[in-house]
Amino acid sequence: MNKTSHFYPVHSNLATTASLYMNCTTGAPAWANTSAPMKPFNTIMLSGPAGSPVTVSLDGAGIFNINGFKTWSGNLDTDGFLELQVFSLEVGLVSVNAYITNAPAESAYGSMTFNRYTPGAVALTSYAVATGAAANGEMRNSLYLKADLIAGVTYARFQIANSTTARFVGTALPQTATVELYDDGTASIDLTDTTSESVTVTLSLPEASGSTVITSCAFVAFPPVSILR
């Protein structure tokens, strides 16, 4: 069986001030077009004083929604957290700046990249990984793939290989998932973890022999233990 392997190191794309913390996933592919059924994203997570008003802005090609908004204002939840999804129509770096609206000196910054897809194997033509999520059981890493429908494939399989705590989101089984392909041959899945670790995942098209790749995504401590001590 032909296999392609690519692994992503554990790292934290995180910056802080005294009371506001930010973590960003990175590596999602840029949108092919705004009408595509699969819309890949990177995620921002903020942590700070519960209920605080915050303002978040993006530099580069990143946007918060299809209308092109690059600034978001709202509040941290009652536990002091906030998650936002970021999209891009272009490959490249997106810088993220956030501050507590009524205390602008309390700020945090981070960055994320939007990448091209990585070549796959046989009918699994390419794939991409959004990595670096907080290991809190809520923030998600994401896996994306494209398939050649001429090969007669209709679904993709995702399988976690090396973790007892990582879980796929919204699936019947926590560590093995079958996902139907969209009409354009794309599919995606999200996963969470409660352990800071690198999680190995196998992506495959069982209906097409040799259409398998092995990749990984990282989950990180957030806020980092060194800051909490």
VEXPADREN-58330 format. One record per atom (N, C-alpha, C): x, y, z; residue in three letters; residue number from 1. Coordinates in steps of 0.1 Angstrom, whole numbers. Last residue first. Layout:
N
[[X,Y,Z],"ala",NUM]
...
END
This chain:
229
[[23,294,368],"arg",229]
[[30,292,380],"arg",229]
[[34,305,387],"arg",229]
[[12,301,344],"leu",228]
[[3,299,355],"leu",228]
[[10,298,368],"leu",228]
[[33,302,326],"ile",227]
[[27,314,330],"ile",227]
[[18,313,342],"ile",227]
[[40,275,324],"ser",226]
[[50,284,329],"ser",226]
[[44,298,333],"ser",226]
[[18,263,312],"val",225]
[[20,261,327],"val",225]
[[30,271,332],"val",225]
[[-1,284,290],"pro",224]
[[11,276,293],"pro",224]
[[13,275,308],"pro",224]
[[-37,283,292],"pro",223]
[[-25,291,290],"pro",223]
[[-13,281,295],"pro",223]
[[-27,254,274],"phe",222]
[[-32,268,273],"phe",222]
[[-40,272,285],"phe",222]
[[-6,231,258],"ala",221]
[[-11,236,270],"ala",221]
[[-15,251,268],"ala",221]
[[-16,217,226],"val",220]
[[-7,224,235],"val",220]
[[-14,228,247],"val",220]
[[-14,193,200],"phe",219]
[[-23,199,210],"phe",219]
[[-13,205,221],"phe",219]
[[-8,188,166],"ala",218]
[[-3,191,179],"ala",218]
[[-14,197,188],"ala",218]
[[-11,161,142],"cys",217]
[[-14,175,146],"cys",217]
[[-11,176,161],"cys",217]
[[0,142,113],"ser",216]
[[-2,145,127],"ser",216]
[[-6,159,130],"ser",216]
[[-5,115,89],"thr",215]
[[-1,129,93],"thr",215]
[[-2,130,108],"thr",215]
[[-5,94,62],"ile",214]
[[-4,95,76],"ile",214]
[[2,109,80],"ile",214]
[[-27,84,36],"val",213]
[[-17,92,41],"val",213]
[[-17,92,56],"val",213]
[[-39,63,9],"thr",212]
[[-37,65,24],"thr",212]
[[-26,75,27],"thr",212]
[[-48,46,-14],"ser",211]
[[-51,60,-11],"ser",211]
[[-51,63,4],"ser",211]
[[-44,20,-19],"gly",210]
[[-32,28,-18],"gly",210]
[[-35,42,-15],"gly",210]
[[-75,15,-35],"ser",209]
[[-63,9,-30],"ser",209]
[[-51,19,-30],"ser",209]
[[-104,30,-27],"ala",208]
[[-93,31,-37],"ala",208]
[[-80,27,-31],"ala",208]
[[-122,28,-6],"glu",207]
[[-126,23,-19],"glu",207]
[[-116,24,-30],"glu",207]
[[-110,41,15],"pro",206]
[[-110,26,15],"pro",206]
[[-114,20,2],"pro",206]
[[-90,65,18],"leu",205]
[[-101,63,9],"leu",205]
[[-102,48,7],"leu",205]
[[-77,80,48],"ser",204]
[[-77,70,37],"ser",204]
[[-90,71,30],"ser",204]
[[-54,91,72],"leu",203]
[[-65,95,63],"leu",203]
[[-65,85,52],"leu",203]
[[-44,87,105],"thr",202]
[[-44,81,92],"thr",202]
[[-56,86,84],"thr",202]
[[-26,107,128],"val",201]
[[-39,104,122],"val",201]
[[-37,98,108],"val",201]
[[-11,113,159],"thr",200]
[[-10,107,146],"thr",200]
[[-23,103,141],"thr",200]
[[-6,141,179],"val",199]
[[-15,130,176],"val",199]
[[-14,126,161],"val",199]
[[14,152,204],"ser",198]
[[13,151,190],"ser",198]
[[5,139,186],"ser",198]
[[1,169,233],"glu",197]
[[8,158,226],"glu",197]
[[6,160,211],"glu",197]
[[-16,174,262],"ser",196]
[[-6,181,253],"ser",196]
[[2,171,246],"ser",196]
[[-49,162,264],"thr",195]
[[-35,160,267],"thr",195]
[[-26,168,257],"thr",195]
[[-74,163,255],"thr",194]
[[-72,168,268],"thr",194]
[[-57,167,273],"thr",194]
[[-86,172,222],"asp",193]
[[-77,164,231],"asp",193]
[[-76,171,245],"asp",193]
[[-104,169,191],"thr",192]
[[-100,176,204],"thr",192]
[[-92,166,212],"thr",192]
[[-110,174,156],"leu",191]
[[-107,166,168],"leu",191]
[[-102,174,179],"leu",191]
[[-129,174,126],"asp",190]
[[-123,181,137],"asp",190]
[[-120,171,148],"asp",190]
[[-127,168,91],"ile",189]
[[-131,164,104],"ile",189]
[[-123,172,114],"ile",189]
[[-138,168,56],"ser",188]
[[-130,173,67],"ser",188]
[[-135,167,80],"ser",188]
[[-136,165,20],"ala",187]
[[-141,161,33],"ala",187]
[[-132,167,44],"ala",187]
[[-144,167,-15],"thr",186]
[[-137,171,-3],"thr",186]
[[-143,165,9],"thr",186]
[[-157,163,-39],"gly",185]
[[-146,153,-35],"gly",185]
[[-139,158,-23],"gly",185]
[[-178,178,-45],"asp",184]
[[-166,182,-52],"asp",184]
[[-154,173,-47],"asp",184]
[[-198,168,-29],"asp",183]
[[-199,166,-44],"asp",183]
[[-187,170,-51],"asp",183]
[[-181,155,0],"tyr",182]
[[-190,164,-7],"tyr",182]
[[-189,161,-22],"tyr",182]
[[-180,121,13],"leu",181]
[[-174,132,5],"leu",181]
[[-184,142,0],"leu",181]
[[-187,111,46],"glu",180]
[[-190,112,32],"glu",180]
[[-184,124,25],"glu",180]
[[-165,96,69],"val",179]
[[-171,109,65],"val",179]
[[-174,108,50],"val",179]
[[-159,77,97],"thr",178]
[[-162,77,83],"thr",178]
[[-170,89,79],"thr",178]
[[-135,74,123],"ala",177]
[[-146,81,117],"ala",177]
[[-147,79,102],"ala",177]
[[-123,65,154],"thr",176]
[[-124,61,140],"thr",176]
[[-136,68,134],"thr",176]
[[-125,75,180],"gln",175]
[[-111,75,173],"gln",175]
[[-111,69,159],"gln",175]
[[-151,74,189],"pro",174]
[[-143,85,192],"pro",174]
[[-130,86,185],"pro",174]
[[-179,68,168],"leu",173]
[[-168,62,175],"leu",173]
[[-158,73,178],"leu",173]
[[-197,87,157],"ala",172]
[[-202,76,165],"ala",172]
[[-191,70,174],"ala",172]
[[-188,122,160],"thr",171]
[[-188,109,154],"thr",171]
[[-192,98,163],"thr",171]
[[-183,148,170],"gly",170]
[[-195,145,163],"gly",170]
[[-196,132,156],"gly",170]
[[-148,149,167],"val",169]
[[-160,156,171],"val",169]
[[-172,152,163],"val",169]
[[-124,125,179],"phe",168]
[[-131,132,168],"phe",168]
[[-144,138,173],"phe",168]
[[-100,128,205],"arg",167]
[[-114,124,201],"arg",167]
[[-118,132,188],"arg",167]
[[-73,118,226],"ala",166]
[[-78,125,214],"ala",166]
[[-91,119,209],"ala",166]
[[-65,99,244],"thr",165]
[[-74,110,249],"thr",165]
[[-79,118,238],"thr",165]
[[-48,80,235],"thr",164]
[[-60,75,242],"thr",164]
[[-70,86,246],"thr",164]
[[-31,79,204],"ser",163]
[[-35,87,216],"ser",163]
[[-47,80,222],"ser",163]
[[-23,70,179],"asn",162]
[[-14,69,190],"asn",162]
[[-18,76,203],"asn",162]
[[-42,72,157],"ala",161]
[[-33,60,159],"ala",161]
[[-26,59,172],"ala",161]
[[-74,78,145],"ile",160]
[[-63,82,154],"ile",160]
[[-55,70,158],"ile",160]
[[-85,79,112],"gln",159]
[[-83,71,124],"gln",159]
[[-71,76,132],"gln",159]
[[-110,84,87],"phe",158]
[[-100,90,96],"phe",158]
[[-98,81,108],"phe",158]
[[-120,78,54],"arg",157]
[[-119,73,68],"arg",157]
[[-108,80,75],"arg",157]
[[-145,90,31],"ala",156]
[[-131,90,36],"ala",156]
[[-132,84,50],"ala",156]
[[-165,81,2],"tyr",155]
[[-163,84,16],"tyr",155]
[[-148,84,20],"tyr",155]
[[-165,75,-25],"thr",154]
[[-177,82,-19],"thr",154]
[[-175,86,-5],"thr",154]
[[-148,69,-56],"val",153]
[[-148,70,-41],"val",153]
[[-160,78,-36],"val",153]
[[-142,67,-83],"gly",152]
[[-154,60,-78],"gly",152]
[[-155,60,-62],"gly",152]
[[-122,81,-95],"ala",151]
[[-118,68,-89],"ala",151]
[[-130,60,-83],"ala",151]
[[-132,105,-99],"ile",150]
[[-132,96,-111],"ile",150]
[[-128,82,-106],"ile",150]
[[-128,120,-77],"leu",149]
[[-141,113,-78],"leu",149]
[[-141,103,-89],"leu",149]
[[-101,123,-58],"asp",148]
[[-104,122,-72],"asp",148]
[[-117,114,-74],"asp",148]
[[-103,144,-28],"ala",147]
[[-103,131,-35],"ala",147]
[[-106,132,-50],"ala",147]
[[-88,162,-2],"lys",146]
[[-95,162,-15],"lys",146]
[[-93,149,-22],"lys",146]
[[-92,170,33],"leu",145]
[[-87,162,22],"leu",145]
[[-95,165,9],"leu",145]
[[-83,181,66],"tyr",144]
[[-90,184,53],"tyr",144]
[[-84,175,42],"tyr",144]
[[-87,184,100],"leu",143]
[[-81,177,89],"leu",143]
[[-89,178,77],"leu",143]
[[-81,205,129],"ser",142]
[[-89,200,118],"ser",142]
[[-81,194,107],"ser",142]
[[-84,210,164],"asn",141]
[[-76,208,152],"asn",141]
[[-85,203,141],"asn",141]
[[-104,229,187],"arg",140]
[[-103,219,177],"arg",140]
[[-91,220,167],"arg",140]
[[-111,232,221],"met",139]
[[-105,238,209],"met",139]
[[-101,227,199],"met",139]
[[-119,212,241],"glu",138]
[[-128,220,234],"glu",138]
[[-123,226,221],"glu",138]
[[-99,199,255],"gly",137]
[[-111,192,252],"gly",137]
[[-121,199,244],"gly",137]
[[-76,213,258],"asn",136]
[[-86,216,268],"asn",136]
[[-99,208,265],"asn",136]
[[-51,220,245],"ala",135]
[[-54,206,249],"ala",135]
[[-64,208,261],"ala",135]
[[-54,242,217],"ala",134]
[[-53,240,231],"ala",134]
[[-58,226,235],"ala",134]
[[-40,234,185],"ala",133]
[[-51,237,194],"ala",133]
[[-47,235,208],"ala",133]
[[-22,229,164],"gly",132]
[[-18,238,175],"gly",132]
[[-29,241,185],"gly",132]
[[-33,228,130],"thr",131]
[[-27,222,142],"thr",131]
[[-24,233,152],"thr",131]
[[-49,217,102],"ala",130]
[[-49,229,111],"ala",130]
[[-45,224,124],"ala",130]
[[-37,202,73],"val",129]
[[-39,201,87],"val",129]
[[-39,214,94],"val",129]
[[-46,186,42],"ala",128]
[[-41,197,49],"ala",128]
[[-45,196,64],"ala",128]
[[-41,169,10],"tyr",127]
[[-47,171,23],"tyr",127]
[[-41,182,30],"tyr",127]
[[-48,153,-22],"ser",126]
[[-41,162,-13],"ser",126]
[[-49,163,0],"ser",126]
[[-59,129,-34],"thr",125]
[[-50,138,-41],"thr",125]
[[-42,148,-33],"thr",125]
[[-65,99,-32],"leu",124]
[[-65,110,-21],"leu",124]
[[-54,120,-26],"leu",124]
[[-58,82,-52],"ala",123]
[[-71,90,-53],"ala",123]
[[-72,100,-43],"ala",123]
[[-24,85,-46],"val",122]
[[-34,78,-55],"val",122]
[[-46,87,-56],"val",122]
[[-19,107,-19],"ala",121]
[[-15,94,-26],"ala",121]
[[-27,88,-33],"ala",121]
[[-11,141,-18],"gly",120]
[[-15,129,-11],"gly",120]
[[-10,117,-18],"gly",120]
[[5,173,-13],"pro",119]
[[1,162,-22],"pro",119]
[[-1,149,-14],"pro",119]
[[-11,197,8],"thr",118]
[[0,188,6],"thr",118]
[[-4,177,-3],"thr",118]
[[-25,229,-1],"tyr",117]
[[-26,215,3],"tyr",117]
[[-13,208,0],"tyr",117]
[[-10,259,12],"arg",116]
[[-15,251,1],"arg",116]
[[-17,237,6],"arg",116]
[[-21,276,43],"asn",115]
[[-12,269,34],"asn",115]
[[-18,264,22],"asn",115]
[[-21,303,65],"phe",114]
[[-29,295,56],"phe",114]
[[-20,289,45],"phe",114]
[[-9,307,98],"thr",113]
[[-7,306,84],"thr",113]
[[-18,299,77],"thr",113]
[[-10,331,125],"met",112]
[[-14,318,119],"met",112]
[[-10,318,104],"met",112]
[[-3,347,156],"ser",111]
[[-2,346,142],"ser",111]
[[-6,332,137],"ser",111]
[[-9,371,182],"gly",110]
[[-5,358,177],"gly",110]
[[-5,358,162],"gly",110]
[[-13,390,213],"tyr",109]
[[-11,389,198],"tyr",109]
[[-7,375,195],"tyr",109]
[[-31,410,236],"ala",108]
[[-24,397,233],"ala",108]
[[-23,397,218],"ala",108]
[[-34,434,263],"ser",107]
[[-36,429,250],"ser",107]
[[-28,416,248],"ser",107]
[[-42,459,282],"glu",106]
[[-43,444,283],"glu",106]
[[-45,438,270],"glu",106]
[[-45,484,273],"ala",105]
[[-31,480,276],"ala",105]
[[-31,465,278],"ala",105]
[[-72,488,270],"pro",104]
[[-64,485,258],"pro",104]
[[-50,480,261],"pro",104]
[[-98,483,285],"ala",103]
[[-84,484,291],"ala",103]
[[-74,480,280],"ala",103]
[[-121,479,272],"asn",102]
[[-121,490,282],"asn",102]
[[-108,491,290],"asn",102]
[[-114,457,256],"thr",101]
[[-119,470,250],"thr",101]
[[-118,481,260],"thr",101]
[[-85,440,256],"ile",100]
[[-97,442,264],"ile",100]
[[-101,456,261],"ile",100]
[[-74,429,224],"tyr",99]
[[-72,437,236],"tyr",99]
[[-85,438,243],"tyr",99]
[[-54,414,198],"ala",98]
[[-66,414,206],"ala",98]
[[-63,423,219],"ala",98]
[[-44,405,165],"asn",97]
[[-42,414,177],"asn",97]
[[-55,414,185],"asn",97]
[[-27,384,143],"val",96]
[[-40,386,151],"val",96]
[[-36,394,163],"val",96]
[[-17,379,110],"ser",95]
[[-14,384,123],"ser",95]
[[-27,387,130],"ser",95]
[[-12,354,86],"val",94]
[[-22,364,92],"val",94]
[[-18,367,106],"val",94]
[[6,345,58],"leu",93]
[[6,348,72],"leu",93]
[[-5,357,76],"leu",93]
[[-8,324,31],"gly",92]
[[1,334,37],"gly",92]
[[-1,336,52],"gly",92]
[[-31,322,4],"val",91]
[[-20,315,11],"val",91]
[[-12,326,18],"val",91]
[[-64,335,5],"glu",90]
[[-51,336,0],"glu",90]
[[-41,328,10],"glu",90]
[[-88,335,17],"leu",89]
[[-88,332,3],"leu",89]
[[-74,332,-3],"leu",89]
[[-94,324,50],"ser",88]
[[-86,332,40],"ser",88]
[[-88,326,26],"ser",88]
[[-108,327,83],"phe",87]
[[-108,321,70],"phe",87]
[[-99,329,61],"phe",87]
[[-112,318,117],"val",86]
[[-106,327,107],"val",86]
[[-105,320,94],"val",86]
[[-133,317,145],"gln",85]
[[-128,310,133],"gln",85]
[[-123,321,124],"gln",85]
[[-128,320,180],"leu",84]
[[-132,326,168],"leu",84]
[[-126,319,156],"leu",84]
[[-137,317,214],"glu",83]
[[-132,311,202],"glu",83]
[[-137,318,190],"glu",83]
[[-130,326,247],"leu",82]
[[-136,330,235],"leu",82]
[[-129,322,224],"leu",82]
[[-134,326,284],"phe",81]
[[-129,321,271],"phe",81]
[[-136,326,259],"phe",81]
[[-144,330,309],"gly",80]
[[-133,338,305],"gly",80]
[[-126,333,292],"gly",80]
[[-167,318,317],"asp",79]
[[-155,311,321],"asp",79]
[[-142,318,317],"asp",79]
[[-186,333,304],"thr",78]
[[-186,333,319],"thr",78]
[[-174,326,325],"thr",78]
[[-166,346,275],"asp",77]
[[-178,340,282],"asp",77]
[[-176,339,297],"asp",77]
[[-157,379,263],"leu",76]
[[-153,365,268],"leu",76]
[[-165,359,275],"leu",76]
[[-176,397,239],"asn",75]
[[-172,394,252],"asn",75]
[[-167,380,254],"asn",75]
[[-168,417,210],"gly",74]
[[-177,409,218],"gly",74]
[[-172,407,232],"gly",74]
[[-158,423,177],"ser",73]
[[-159,428,191],"ser",73]
[[-170,420,198],"ser",73]
[[-135,420,150],"trp",72]
[[-146,414,158],"trp",72]
[[-146,420,172],"trp",72]
[[-124,427,118],"thr",71]
[[-125,431,132],"thr",71]
[[-137,425,138],"thr",71]
[[-128,420,92],"lys",70]
[[-115,418,97],"lys",70]
[[-114,422,112],"lys",70]
[[-152,407,69],"phe",69]
[[-149,415,82],"phe",69]
[[-136,410,88],"phe",69]
[[-161,394,46],"gly",68]
[[-148,401,46],"gly",68]
[[-144,409,59],"gly",68]
[[-182,378,44],"asn",67]
[[-184,393,41],"asn",67]
[[-171,401,42],"asn",67]
[[-175,354,55],"ile",66]
[[-175,355,40],"ile",66]
[[-177,370,35],"ile",66]
[[-155,362,83],"asn",65]
[[-167,356,77],"asn",65]
[[-166,360,62],"asn",65]
[[-131,371,92],"phe",64]
[[-139,364,101],"phe",64]
[[-151,358,95],"phe",64]
[[-100,367,73],"ile",63]
[[-113,373,75],"ile",63]
[[-121,365,85],"ile",63]
[[-66,373,62],"gly",62]
[[-76,367,71],"gly",62]
[[-89,375,72],"gly",62]
[[-46,385,49],"ala",61]
[[-57,381,41],"ala",61]
[[-68,375,50],"ala",61]
[[-33,410,71],"gly",60]
[[-31,401,61],"gly",60]
[[-45,397,54],"gly",60]
[[-46,411,105],"asp",59]
[[-38,417,94],"asp",59]
[[-35,406,84],"asp",59]
[[-75,414,125],"leu",58]
[[-67,406,117],"leu",58]
[[-59,415,107],"leu",58]
[[-86,419,159],"ser",57]
[[-84,424,145],"ser",57]
[[-74,415,138],"ser",57]
[[-109,421,186],"val",56]
[[-99,413,179],"val",56]
[[-98,417,164],"val",56]
[[-118,432,217],"thr",55]
[[-117,436,203],"thr",55]
[[-106,428,197],"thr",55]
[[-139,424,245],"val",54]
[[-126,423,238],"val",54]
[[-128,427,223],"val",54]
[[-151,426,278],"pro",53]
[[-153,430,264],"pro",53]
[[-139,430,257],"pro",53]
[[-152,398,301],"ser",52]
[[-146,411,296],"ser",52]
[[-149,414,282],"ser",52]
[[-162,375,311],"gly",51]
[[-171,385,307],"gly",51]
[[-165,398,301],"gly",51]
[[-134,368,331],"ala",50]
[[-147,364,326],"ala",50]
[[-156,376,323],"ala",50]
[[-102,377,319],"pro",49]
[[-112,379,329],"pro",49]
[[-126,376,324],"pro",49]
[[-91,352,295],"gly",48]
[[-89,364,303],"gly",48]
[[-100,365,313],"gly",48]
[[-82,338,264],"ser",47]
[[-86,336,278],"ser",47]
[[-82,348,286],"ser",47]
[[-90,329,230],"leu",46]
[[-86,339,240],"leu",46]
[[-90,335,254],"leu",46]
[[-82,312,201],"met",45]
[[-88,311,214],"met",45]
[[-82,322,223],"met",45]
[[-89,310,167],"ile",44]
[[-83,318,177],"ile",44]
[[-90,314,190],"ile",44]
[[-83,287,140],"thr",43]
[[-91,291,152],"thr",43]
[[-82,300,161],"thr",43]
[[-87,284,105],"asn",42]
[[-79,283,117],"asn",42]
[[-87,290,128],"asn",42]
[[-107,265,81],"phe",41]
[[-104,277,90],"phe",41]
[[-93,273,100],"phe",41]
[[-123,257,50],"pro",40]
[[-113,255,60],"pro",40]
[[-110,267,68],"pro",40]
[[-152,248,39],"lys",39]
[[-146,261,41],"lys",39]
[[-136,260,53],"lys",39]
[[-168,230,15],"met",38]
[[-159,229,26],"met",38]
[[-151,242,27],"met",38]
[[-183,239,-7],"pro",37]
[[-190,234,4],"pro",37]
[[-181,233,17],"pro",37]
[[-175,270,-23],"ala",36]
[[-171,256,-21],"ala",36]
[[-178,251,-8],"ala",36]
[[-178,297,-27],"ser",35]
[[-190,288,-29],"ser",35]
[[-187,273,-26],"ser",35]
[[-154,309,-26],"thr",34]
[[-164,312,-15],"thr",34]
[[-176,303,-16],"thr",34]
[[-126,287,-32],"asn",33]
[[-136,298,-36],"asn",33]
[[-147,298,-26],"asn",33]
[[-106,276,-18],"ala",32]
[[-105,276,-32],"ala",32]
[[-114,286,-38],"ala",32]
[[-92,290,12],"trp",31]
[[-104,286,4],"trp",31]
[[-100,286,-11],"trp",31]
[[-61,277,24],"ala",30]
[[-69,288,19],"ala",30]
[[-81,283,11],"ala",30]
[[-58,252,50],"pro",29]
[[-57,256,36],"pro",29]
[[-65,268,33],"pro",29]
[[-43,257,82],"ala",28]
[[-55,254,74],"ala",28]
[[-52,258,59],"ala",28]
[[-21,265,97],"gly",27]
[[-19,254,87],"gly",27]
[[-31,251,79],"gly",27]
[[-29,268,133],"thr",26]
[[-22,273,120],"thr",26]
[[-21,261,110],"thr",26]
[[-46,282,161],"thr",25]
[[-42,271,153],"thr",25]
[[-36,276,140],"thr",25]
[[-35,303,187],"cys",24]
[[-40,302,174],"cys",24]
[[-36,288,168],"cys",24]
[[-42,318,219],"asn",23]
[[-36,307,211],"asn",23]
[[-43,306,198],"asn",23]
[[-37,344,243],"met",22]
[[-41,340,229],"met",22]
[[-34,327,225],"met",22]
[[-47,361,272],"tyr",21]
[[-39,351,266],"tyr",21]
[[-45,347,252],"tyr",21]
[[-45,387,295],"leu",20]
[[-52,382,283],"leu",20]
[[-42,373,276],"leu",20]
[[-30,396,317],"ser",19]
[[-43,389,319],"ser",19]
[[-51,384,307],"ser",19]
[[-4,405,309],"ala",18]
[[-7,401,323],"ala",18]
[[-20,393,325],"ala",18]
[[-2,389,277],"thr",17]
[[2,400,286],"thr",17]
[[-2,395,300],"thr",17]
[[11,365,252],"thr",16]
[[3,369,264],"thr",16]
[[7,383,269],"thr",16]
[[8,341,226],"ala",15]
[[14,353,232],"ala",15]
[[5,358,243],"ala",15]
[[15,312,207],"leu",14]
[[8,318,218],"leu",14]
[[16,330,223],"leu",14]
[[17,285,194],"asn",13]
[[17,298,187],"asn",13]
[[9,307,196],"asn",13]
[[36,259,204],"ser",12]
[[25,268,208],"ser",12]
[[27,281,201],"ser",12]
[[41,225,191],"his",11]
[[45,239,194],"his",11]
[[33,247,198],"his",11]
[[51,195,179],"val",10]
[[43,202,189],"val",10]
[[49,215,192],"val",10]
[[55,193,143],"pro",9]
[[60,193,156],"pro",9]
[[50,199,166],"pro",9]
[[38,171,121],"tyr",8]
[[39,185,125],"tyr",8]
[[44,185,139],"tyr",8]
[[46,149,93],"phe",7]
[[44,151,108],"phe",7]
[[47,166,111],"phe",7]
[[36,128,68],"his",6]
[[41,141,71],"his",6]
[[37,145,85],"his",6]
[[36,102,44],"ser",5]
[[37,106,58],"ser",5]
[[42,120,59],"ser",5]
[[18,82,23],"thr",4]
[[26,94,24],"thr",4]
[[25,99,38],"thr",4]
[[18,49,9],"lys",3]
[[15,58,20],"lys",3]
[[24,71,19],"lys",3]
[[6,22,-9],"asn",2]
[[13,34,-9],"asn",2]
[[9,43,2],"asn",2]
[[8,-12,0],"met",1]
[[0,0,0],"met",1]
[[9,12,0],"met",1]
END
